[in-house]
């Protein structure tokens, strides 16, 4: 299985975001009840590798139709703001 790519990320204040692209090797989405980007955080210096395209390493949202055994099966995801947090906008209830 190949990890889904983060197609775009609107969380421009995240340390892993440069020019609307995620550069974390792998992100984690969610907690048990909310599909937020659990990897999001701010820092004074940029994180990740500029050459790396972020991917979804794990998803804790078991009620998403893209989730199989806590692994995202979507071809790619978008991260954006909902509830004033960086959320997985690809989340779709099963």
C-alpha positions in Angstrom: 0.0 0.0 0.0 1.3 3.5 -0.9 0.5 6.2 1.6 -1.9 8.9 0.2 -0.4 12.2 -0.7 -1.4 15.5 0.9 -2.5 17.3 -2.3 -2.7 20.7 -0.7 -2.6 22.3 2.7 -4.2 25.6 3.6 -2.6 25.6 7.1 0.1 28.1 6.1 1.1 28.7 9.7 2.2 25.0 10.1 5.9 24.4 10.4 5.7 21.7 7.6 3.8 24.0 5.2 5.7 25.9 2.5 3.8 27.5 -0.4 0.6 25.5 0.4 2.3 22.2 0.3 3.0 19.8 3.1 6.6 18.7 3.6 6.2 16.3 6.5 7.2 12.8 5.7 4.0 11.4 7.1 1.1 13.1 8.9 -1.5 11.6 11.3 -5.1 12.6 10.9 -7.6 12.8 13.7 -8.4 11.7 17.1 -11.4 9.5 17.8 -14.0 12.1 17.0 -12.4 14.9 14.8 -10.6 14.7 11.5 -7.9 17.3 12.3 -4.3 17.2 11.2 -2.7 15.9 14.3 0.8 16.7 13.0 0.0 20.5 12.7 2.1 22.8 14.8 3.8 26.1 14.6 7.5 26.7 15.0 9.9 29.6 14.3 11.8 27.4 11.8 10.4 25.4 8.9 10.1 21.6 9.3 10.3 18.7 7.0 12.3 18.3 3.8 11.6 20.7 1.0 11.8 17.9 -1.5 9.4 15.7 0.4 5.7 15.6 -0.5 3.6 15.0 2.7 1.7 11.8 2.9 -0.9 10.3 5.4 0.8 7.8 7.7 -2.1 7.1 9.9 -5.8 8.0 10.3 -7.6 7.7 13.6 -11.0 8.5 12.2 -12.6 5.0 11.9 -15.9 6.2 10.6 -14.5 7.8 7.4 -15.3 5.9 4.3 -11.6 6.1 3.2 -10.4 4.5 6.4 -9.5 0.7 6.4 -7.9 -0.6 9.6 -7.0 3.0 10.6 -5.1 3.5 7.3 -6.3 6.1 4.7 -7.2 4.6 1.4 -8.1 7.9 -0.4 -5.8 8.6 -3.4 -4.9 11.9 -1.8 -6.2 14.4 0.8 -6.6 18.1 1.3 -6.0 19.9 4.6 -7.9 23.1 5.2 -9.6 25.0 8.0 -12.8 23.9 9.6 -13.7 24.6 13.2 -10.7 26.9 13.3 -8.4 24.0 13.1 -6.4 22.3 10.3 -8.7 19.5 9.3 -8.7 16.7 6.7 -11.2 18.1 4.1 -11.4 14.7 2.4 -13.0 13.2 5.5 -16.3 11.6 4.4 -18.6 9.8 7.0 -19.1 6.1 6.1 
